[in-house]
Every structure is written in structure tokens, then in C-alpha cells.
Amino acid sequence: MMFENIQGVLDEAGIIWRDVIKLVKFSTETGGGAIGEEYLQGWNPCSTSLGVARLPIPEAKVMFDVTAVVPRA
């Protein structure tokens, strides 16, 4: 669901996953799998994973910070 939300934001901006240049994953749990492979489809932007004690939404376990570049028209 989280990556569907990110997809919606990218769609709204008229950009695609290949325009994403950086992903930062904040997680309250250790481990975890690959970051949205079905969305990235082989694209490997710069990424960082950070373990945190808690997130701004108390029941959340994972949060992403996504940076994308909007190409000039």
C-alpha cells in the first residue's frame, strides 16, 4: 500500500519511478526485504535504510522519504 501511495504521487507529478533518485527507508524493525522491486523494475536509485526507535505515526513500522527529479519540459 505504501508504494501504491508513492506511485500515486509520482503519477500526479507526471513522472515515473526512473525519475526517483533517492529512497530513504526508516524502520522500527530490523531486517526486511527489497525496497519495492515490483515498482522499481530493475531501477536502483541511491538508497539508505535506517533503524529508528519510533516513527511520527505511532502504529507505523516503516516510512520512506522519496526524492525524484522532474524533467524539464
Residue, then its C-alpha position, 0 to 999 in steps of 0.5 A: m500500500m505504501f508504494e501504491n501511495i508513492q506511485g500515486v504521487l509520482d503519477e500526479a507529478g507526471i513522472i515515473w519511478r526512473d525519475v526517483i533518485k533517492l529512497v530513504k527507508f526508516s524502520t522500527e524493525t530490523g531486517g526486511g526485504a527489497i525496497g519495492e522491486e515490483y515498482l522499481q523494475g530493475w531501477n536502483p536509485c541511491s538508497t539508505s535504510l535506517g533503524v529508528a526507535r519510533l516513527p511520527i505515526p505511532e502504529a507505523k513500522v516503516m516510512f520512506d522519504v522519496t526524492a525524484v527529479v522532474p524533467r524539464a519540459 
